[in-house]
Amino acid sequence: MNRREVFMRCLKRWNADDEKIFYFKENFDEWFSQIPEDICEVVAQLLEMFEYFSQKKINRYLHDLRFRLEEKAEFDSESTIYTPLPSSNGIENSSYDYLLTYRQLHNISKFKLALNLETYIEKNHGKYGEIKNIVIVDDFCGSGESLKAFIKKYNHHLQGKTIYYLVTYFMREALTLIGEVSKQYGVFVQVIFYKSV
């Protein structure tokens, strides 16, 4: 497959028109010409598998995840808060971005957002007792280690609550770890995903 075919197939598959796509269009030829010839075929194959997430696509995924969540008979939005999976180094990550986008798409009150769960619990102790569901919104779940760390850190605050883990792309291998952690800490976890591999 030649360079032009790879370029055109990527644009068709990604079906987006934003700054990143514009940059890709402007710089693809120069970038590809710098790749050593003996690995051009490998790079072309990797590009064939590369998935680009435009904001339009992310919004569609998050919209669909909301409806999948609301299909759960036991889900009660009134007794729910929404929180991200915090990063291990304390800075913002994609879970925060996805949560804030999710909030905007679905008109969720800012009072239902717990950007820092520990602070939220401390400042809303009485109200937190009424919470039955915690919704975590994330972009990708590979091993399940981030969710495990979250459950381990907050396990005493999660007893008797259901965690709904909304994730756009989910690796099915993570189900084993999530099941083990859920059992170990006595927390009920429901994974709701858009796509899985």
ChimeraX commands (.cxc) that place a marker at each C-alpha (Angstrom):
marker #1 position 0.00,0.00,0.00 radius 0.5
marker #1 position 1.46,3.36,-0.92 radius 0.5
marker #1 position 1.64,6.47,1.22 radius 0.5
marker #1 position -1.28,8.23,-0.53 radius 0.5
marker #1 position -3.59,5.24,0.02 radius 0.5
marker #1 position -2.73,5.14,3.72 radius 0.5
marker #1 position -3.39,8.86,4.01 radius 0.5
marker #1 position -6.76,8.68,2.25 radius 0.5
marker #1 position -7.91,5.60,4.17 radius 0.5
marker #1 position -7.09,7.28,7.49 radius 0.5
marker #1 position -9.06,10.39,6.59 radius 0.5
marker #1 position -12.03,8.35,5.43 radius 0.5
marker #1 position -12.03,6.14,8.54 radius 0.5
marker #1 position -11.62,9.01,10.99 radius 0.5
marker #1 position -14.30,11.10,9.27 radius 0.5
marker #1 position -13.46,14.29,11.17 radius 0.5
marker #1 position -12.59,17.87,10.38 radius 0.5
marker #1 position -10.79,19.60,13.23 radius 0.5
marker #1 position -7.40,21.10,14.12 radius 0.5
marker #1 position -5.71,17.73,14.56 radius 0.5
marker #1 position -6.97,16.45,11.21 radius 0.5
marker #1 position -5.89,19.69,9.57 radius 0.5
marker #1 position -2.41,19.22,11.09 radius 0.5
marker #1 position -2.36,15.61,9.88 radius 0.5
marker #1 position -3.25,16.71,6.32 radius 0.5
marker #1 position -0.64,19.47,6.29 radius 0.5
marker #1 position 2.22,17.41,7.69 radius 0.5
marker #1 position 1.63,13.82,6.67 radius 0.5
marker #1 position 3.88,13.78,3.59 radius 0.5
marker #1 position 6.81,15.38,5.37 radius 0.5
marker #1 position 6.42,13.11,8.40 radius 0.5
marker #1 position 6.08,9.92,6.35 radius 0.5
marker #1 position 9.07,10.81,4.16 radius 0.5
marker #1 position 11.29,10.77,7.28 radius 0.5
marker #1 position 10.44,7.16,8.11 radius 0.5
marker #1 position 13.22,4.72,7.16 radius 0.5
marker #1 position 12.16,2.74,4.10 radius 0.5
marker #1 position 12.62,-0.64,5.76 radius 0.5
marker #1 position 9.86,0.11,8.29 radius 0.5
marker #1 position 7.42,2.06,6.08 radius 0.5
marker #1 position 5.22,-1.01,5.64 radius 0.5
marker #1 position 5.00,-1.56,9.40 radius 0.5
marker #1 position 4.11,2.10,9.99 radius 0.5
marker #1 position 1.44,1.90,7.28 radius 0.5
marker #1 position -0.06,-1.17,8.97 radius 0.5
marker #1 position -0.05,0.58,12.35 radius 0.5
marker #1 position -1.79,3.60,10.85 radius 0.5
marker #1 position -4.46,1.25,9.50 radius 0.5
marker #1 position -5.23,0.25,13.09 radius 0.5
marker #1 position -4.92,3.71,14.63 radius 0.5
marker #1 position -8.24,5.10,15.84 radius 0.5
marker #1 position -8.63,8.87,16.08 radius 0.5
marker #1 position -11.21,10.18,18.53 radius 0.5
marker #1 position -12.64,13.47,17.35 radius 0.5
marker #1 position -14.74,15.46,19.79 radius 0.5
marker #1 position -17.77,14.65,17.67 radius 0.5
marker #1 position -17.10,10.91,18.05 radius 0.5
marker #1 position -16.45,11.22,21.79 radius 0.5
marker #1 position -19.73,13.09,22.22 radius 0.5
marker #1 position -21.59,10.34,20.37 radius 0.5
marker #1 position -20.01,7.66,22.60 radius 0.5
marker #1 position -20.80,9.57,25.79 radius 0.5
marker #1 position -24.36,10.17,24.64 radius 0.5
marker #1 position -24.83,6.46,24.03 radius 0.5
marker #1 position -23.28,5.51,27.38 radius 0.5
marker #1 position -25.81,7.69,29.20 radius 0.5
marker #1 position -28.69,5.80,27.62 radius 0.5
marker #1 position -27.09,2.45,28.42 radius 0.5
marker #1 position -26.78,3.58,32.04 radius 0.5
marker #1 position -30.40,4.71,32.23 radius 0.5
marker #1 position -31.54,1.32,30.89 radius 0.5
marker #1 position -30.40,-0.24,34.17 radius 0.5
marker #1 position -33.59,-0.72,36.20 radius 0.5
marker #1 position -31.78,-0.27,39.52 radius 0.5
marker #1 position -30.09,3.01,38.53 radius 0.5
marker #1 position -31.51,6.08,40.28 radius 0.5
marker #1 position -30.08,9.38,39.05 radius 0.5
marker #1 position -31.34,11.23,42.14 radius 0.5
marker #1 position -29.05,9.28,44.47 radius 0.5
marker #1 position -26.01,9.47,42.19 radius 0.5
marker #1 position -22.77,11.42,42.07 radius 0.5
marker #1 position -20.23,11.50,39.24 radius 0.5
marker #1 position -16.48,11.37,39.70 radius 0.5
marker #1 position -13.35,10.82,37.58 radius 0.5
marker #1 position -10.64,8.24,38.09 radius 0.5
marker #1 position -7.84,10.38,39.50 radius 0.5
marker #1 position -4.38,10.12,38.00 radius 0.5
marker #1 position -1.58,8.65,40.07 radius 0.5
marker #1 position 0.48,11.84,39.76 radius 0.5
marker #1 position -2.31,14.20,40.83 radius 0.5
marker #1 position -2.80,16.03,37.55 radius 0.5
marker #1 position -5.83,16.17,35.28 radius 0.5
marker #1 position -6.28,13.23,32.95 radius 0.5
marker #1 position -8.73,12.10,30.27 radius 0.5
marker #1 position -11.23,10.87,32.88 radius 0.5
marker #1 position -11.71,14.50,34.01 radius 0.5
marker #1 position -12.15,15.64,30.41 radius 0.5
marker #1 position -14.67,12.91,29.67 radius 0.5
marker #1 position -16.59,13.56,32.88 radius 0.5
marker #1 position -16.90,17.29,32.18 radius 0.5
marker #1 position -17.98,16.64,28.60 radius 0.5
marker #1 position -20.48,14.05,29.87 radius 0.5
marker #1 position -21.85,16.61,32.34 radius 0.5
marker #1 position -22.34,19.22,29.62 radius 0.5
marker #1 position -23.97,16.78,27.20 radius 0.5
marker #1 position -26.48,15.59,29.79 radius 0.5
marker #1 position -27.06,18.77,31.84 radius 0.5
marker #1 position -25.89,17.22,35.09 radius 0.5
marker #1 position -25.88,19.61,38.03 radius 0.5
marker #1 position -22.48,20.75,39.25 radius 0.5
marker #1 position -23.61,19.69,42.73 radius 0.5
marker #1 position -23.60,16.06,41.55 radius 0.5
marker #1 position -19.93,16.26,40.51 radius 0.5
marker #1 position -17.22,15.12,42.90 radius 0.5
marker #1 position -14.00,16.11,41.15 radius 0.5
marker #1 position -12.18,15.11,44.33 radius 0.5
marker #1 position -14.15,12.35,46.03 radius 0.5
marker #1 position -12.33,12.66,49.34 radius 0.5
marker #1 position -13.09,16.38,49.63 radius 0.5
marker #1 position -16.67,15.83,48.49 radius 0.5
marker #1 position -17.25,13.23,51.20 radius 0.5
marker #1 position -15.63,15.42,53.86 radius 0.5
marker #1 position -17.71,18.51,52.96 radius 0.5
marker #1 position -20.98,16.64,52.28 radius 0.5
marker #1 position -20.79,13.90,54.89 radius 0.5
marker #1 position -24.52,13.74,55.67 radius 0.5
marker #1 position -25.54,14.02,52.04 radius 0.5
marker #1 position -23.01,11.38,50.99 radius 0.5
marker #1 position -24.79,8.83,53.15 radius 0.5
marker #1 position -27.83,9.13,50.85 radius 0.5
marker #1 position -25.76,8.41,47.73 radius 0.5
marker #1 position -26.38,4.94,46.28 radius 0.5
marker #1 position -24.51,5.20,42.97 radius 0.5
marker #1 position -21.14,6.52,41.93 radius 0.5
marker #1 position -20.64,6.98,38.20 radius 0.5
marker #1 position -17.09,7.06,36.87 radius 0.5
marker #1 position -16.61,8.22,33.28 radius 0.5
marker #1 position -13.41,7.25,31.46 radius 0.5
marker #1 position -12.03,6.89,27.95 radius 0.5
marker #1 position -10.19,3.58,28.09 radius 0.5
marker #1 position -9.83,0.62,30.44 radius 0.5
marker #1 position -6.88,-1.63,29.72 radius 0.5
marker #1 position -5.98,-3.76,32.74 radius 0.5
marker #1 position -8.43,-2.30,35.26 radius 0.5
marker #1 position -5.58,-1.19,37.54 radius 0.5
marker #1 position -6.81,2.45,37.75 radius 0.5
marker #1 position -10.24,1.34,38.90 radius 0.5
marker #1 position -8.63,-1.10,41.35 radius 0.5
marker #1 position -6.54,1.74,42.86 radius 0.5
marker #1 position -9.68,3.89,43.17 radius 0.5
marker #1 position -11.65,1.15,44.94 radius 0.5
marker #1 position -8.72,0.32,47.21 radius 0.5
marker #1 position -8.26,3.98,48.18 radius 0.5
marker #1 position -11.94,4.71,48.87 radius 0.5
marker #1 position -13.15,1.22,49.84 radius 0.5
marker #1 position -14.56,2.22,53.25 radius 0.5
marker #1 position -16.58,5.01,51.55 radius 0.5
marker #1 position -17.87,2.72,48.80 radius 0.5
marker #1 position -19.50,0.07,50.98 radius 0.5
marker #1 position -23.14,-0.46,50.02 radius 0.5
marker #1 position -22.85,1.65,46.89 radius 0.5
marker #1 position -22.83,0.68,43.22 radius 0.5
marker #1 position -20.07,1.92,40.96 radius 0.5
marker #1 position -21.13,2.37,37.37 radius 0.5
marker #1 position -17.95,2.47,35.31 radius 0.5
marker #1 position -18.75,4.12,31.98 radius 0.5
marker #1 position -15.93,3.68,29.51 radius 0.5
marker #1 position -15.72,4.21,25.78 radius 0.5
marker #1 position -13.17,1.45,25.03 radius 0.5
marker #1 position -12.86,-1.55,27.31 radius 0.5
marker #1 position -10.41,-4.45,27.27 radius 0.5
marker #1 position -12.39,-7.53,28.30 radius 0.5
marker #1 position -9.38,-8.97,30.17 radius 0.5
marker #1 position -9.96,-6.29,32.83 radius 0.5
marker #1 position -13.22,-7.98,33.90 radius 0.5
marker #1 position -11.31,-10.60,35.89 radius 0.5
marker #1 position -9.38,-8.02,37.94 radius 0.5
marker #1 position -12.48,-5.84,38.44 radius 0.5
marker #1 position -14.42,-8.89,39.63 radius 0.5
marker #1 position -11.68,-9.85,42.09 radius 0.5
marker #1 position -11.37,-6.31,43.48 radius 0.5
marker #1 position -15.13,-5.94,43.72 radius 0.5
marker #1 position -15.33,-9.15,45.75 radius 0.5
marker #1 position -12.30,-8.33,47.91 radius 0.5
marker #1 position -13.62,-4.91,48.95 radius 0.5
marker #1 position -17.34,-5.70,48.93 radius 0.5
marker #1 position -18.19,-3.14,46.28 radius 0.5
marker #1 position -20.64,-3.76,43.46 radius 0.5
marker #1 position -19.25,-2.64,40.06 radius 0.5
marker #1 position -21.15,-2.51,36.79 radius 0.5
marker #1 position -19.04,-1.85,33.69 radius 0.5
marker #1 position -20.85,-0.16,30.83 radius 0.5
marker #1 position -18.81,0.30,27.68 radius 0.5
marker #1 position -19.30,1.53,24.15 radius 0.5
marker #1 position -16.80,-0.81,22.49 radius 0.5
marker #1 position -14.73,-3.69,23.78 radius 0.5
marker #1 position -11.78,-5.67,22.49 radius 0.5
marker link #1:1,2 radius 0.2
marker link #1:2,3 radius 0.2
marker link #1:3,4 radius 0.2
marker link #1:4,5 radius 0.2
marker link #1:5,6 radius 0.2
marker link #1:6,7 radius 0.2
marker link #1:7,8 radius 0.2
marker link #1:8,9 radius 0.2
marker link #1:9,10 radius 0.2
marker link #1:10,11 radius 0.2
marker link #1:11,12 radius 0.2
marker link #1:12,13 radius 0.2
marker link #1:13,14 radius 0.2
marker link #1:14,15 radius 0.2
marker link #1:15,16 radius 0.2
marker link #1:16,17 radius 0.2
marker link #1:17,18 radius 0.2
marker link #1:18,19 radius 0.2
marker link #1:19,20 radius 0.2
marker link #1:20,21 radius 0.2
marker link #1:21,22 radius 0.2
marker link #1:22,23 radius 0.2
marker link #1:23,24 radius 0.2
marker link #1:24,25 radius 0.2
marker link #1:25,26 radius 0.2
marker link #1:26,27 radius 0.2
marker link #1:27,28 radius 0.2
marker link #1:28,29 radius 0.2
marker link #1:29,30 radius 0.2
marker link #1:30,31 radius 0.2
marker link #1:31,32 radius 0.2
marker link #1:32,33 radius 0.2
marker link #1:33,34 radius 0.2
marker link #1:34,35 radius 0.2
marker link #1:35,36 radius 0.2
marker link #1:36,37 radius 0.2
marker link #1:37,38 radius 0.2
marker link #1:38,39 radius 0.2
marker link #1:39,40 radius 0.2
marker link #1:40,41 radius 0.2
marker link #1:41,42 radius 0.2
marker link #1:42,43 radius 0.2
marker link #1:43,44 radius 0.2
marker link #1:44,45 radius 0.2
marker link #1:45,46 radius 0.2
marker link #1:46,47 radius 0.2
marker link #1:47,48 radius 0.2
marker link #1:48,49 radius 0.2
marker link #1:49,50 radius 0.2
marker link #1:50,51 radius 0.2
marker link #1:51,52 radius 0.2
marker link #1:52,53 radius 0.2
marker link #1:53,54 radius 0.2
marker link #1:54,55 radius 0.2
marker link #1:55,56 radius 0.2
marker link #1:56,57 radius 0.2
marker link #1:57,58 radius 0.2
marker link #1:58,59 radius 0.2
marker link #1:59,60 radius 0.2
marker link #1:60,61 radius 0.2
marker link #1:61,62 radius 0.2
marker link #1:62,63 radius 0.2
marker link #1:63,64 radius 0.2
marker link #1:64,65 radius 0.2
marker link #1:65,66 radius 0.2
marker link #1:66,67 radius 0.2
marker link #1:67,68 radius 0.2
marker link #1:68,69 radius 0.2
marker link #1:69,70 radius 0.2
marker link #1:70,71 radius 0.2
marker link #1:71,72 radius 0.2
marker link #1:72,73 radius 0.2
marker link #1:73,74 radius 0.2
marker link #1:74,75 radius 0.2
marker link #1:75,76 radius 0.2
marker link #1:76,77 radius 0.2
marker link #1:77,78 radius 0.2
marker link #1:78,79 radius 0.2
marker link #1:79,80 radius 0.2
marker link #1:80,81 radius 0.2
marker link #1:81,82 radius 0.2
marker link #1:82,83 radius 0.2
marker link #1:83,84 radius 0.2
marker link #1:84,85 radius 0.2
marker link #1:85,86 radius 0.2
marker link #1:86,87 radius 0.2
marker link #1:87,88 radius 0.2
marker link #1:88,89 radius 0.2
marker link #1:89,90 radius 0.2
marker link #1:90,91 radius 0.2
marker link #1:91,92 radius 0.2
marker link #1:92,93 radius 0.2
marker link #1:93,94 radius 0.2
marker link #1:94,95 radius 0.2
marker link #1:95,96 radius 0.2
marker link #1:96,97 radius 0.2
marker link #1:97,98 radius 0.2
marker link #1:98,99 radius 0.2
marker link #1:99,100 radius 0.2
marker link #1:100,101 radius 0.2
marker link #1:101,102 radius 0.2
marker link #1:102,103 radius 0.2
marker link #1:103,104 radius 0.2
marker link #1:104,105 radius 0.2
marker link #1:105,106 radius 0.2
marker link #1:106,107 radius 0.2
marker link #1:107,108 radius 0.2
marker link #1:108,109 radius 0.2
marker link #1:109,110 radius 0.2
marker link #1:110,111 radius 0.2
marker link #1:111,112 radius 0.2
marker link #1:112,113 radius 0.2
marker link #1:113,114 radius 0.2
marker link #1:114,115 radius 0.2
marker link #1:115,116 radius 0.2
marker link #1:116,117 radius 0.2
marker link #1:117,118 radius 0.2
marker link #1:118,119 radius 0.2
marker link #1:119,120 radius 0.2
marker link #1:120,121 radius 0.2
marker link #1:121,122 radius 0.2
marker link #1:122,123 radius 0.2
marker link #1:123,124 radius 0.2
marker link #1:124,125 radius 0.2
marker link #1:125,126 radius 0.2
marker link #1:126,127 radius 0.2
marker link #1:127,128 radius 0.2
marker link #1:128,129 radius 0.2
marker link #1:129,130 radius 0.2
marker link #1:130,131 radius 0.2
marker link #1:131,132 radius 0.2
marker link #1:132,133 radius 0.2
marker link #1:133,134 radius 0.2
marker link #1:134,135 radius 0.2
marker link #1:135,136 radius 0.2
marker link #1:136,137 radius 0.2
marker link #1:137,138 radius 0.2
marker link #1:138,139 radius 0.2
marker link #1:139,140 radius 0.2
marker link #1:140,141 radius 0.2
marker link #1:141,142 radius 0.2
marker link #1:142,143 radius 0.2
marker link #1:143,144 radius 0.2
marker link #1:144,145 radius 0.2
marker link #1:145,146 radius 0.2
marker link #1:146,147 radius 0.2
marker link #1:147,148 radius 0.2
marker link #1:148,149 radius 0.2
marker link #1:149,150 radius 0.2
marker link #1:150,151 radius 0.2
marker link #1:151,152 radius 0.2
marker link #1:152,153 radius 0.2
marker link #1:153,154 radius 0.2
marker link #1:154,155 radius 0.2
marker link #1:155,156 radius 0.2
marker link #1:156,157 radius 0.2
marker link #1:157,158 radius 0.2
marker link #1:158,159 radius 0.2
marker link #1:159,160 radius 0.2
marker link #1:160,161 radius 0.2
marker link #1:161,162 radius 0.2
marker link #1:162,163 radius 0.2
marker link #1:163,164 radius 0.2
marker link #1:164,165 radius 0.2
marker link #1:165,166 radius 0.2
marker link #1:166,167 radius 0.2
marker link #1:167,168 radius 0.2
marker link #1:168,169 radius 0.2
marker link #1:169,170 radius 0.2
marker link #1:170,171 radius 0.2
marker link #1:171,172 radius 0.2
marker link #1:172,173 radius 0.2
marker link #1:173,174 radius 0.2
marker link #1:174,175 radius 0.2
marker link #1:175,176 radius 0.2
marker link #1:176,177 radius 0.2
marker link #1:177,178 radius 0.2
marker link #1:178,179 radius 0.2
marker link #1:179,180 radius 0.2
marker link #1:180,181 radius 0.2
marker link #1:181,182 radius 0.2
marker link #1:182,183 radius 0.2
marker link #1:183,184 radius 0.2
marker link #1:184,185 radius 0.2
marker link #1:185,186 radius 0.2
marker link #1:186,187 radius 0.2
marker link #1:187,188 radius 0.2
marker link #1:188,189 radius 0.2
marker link #1:189,190 radius 0.2
marker link #1:190,191 radius 0.2
marker link #1:191,192 radius 0.2
marker link #1:192,193 radius 0.2
marker link #1:193,194 radius 0.2
marker link #1:194,195 radius 0.2
marker link #1:195,196 radius 0.2
marker link #1:196,197 radius 0.2
view
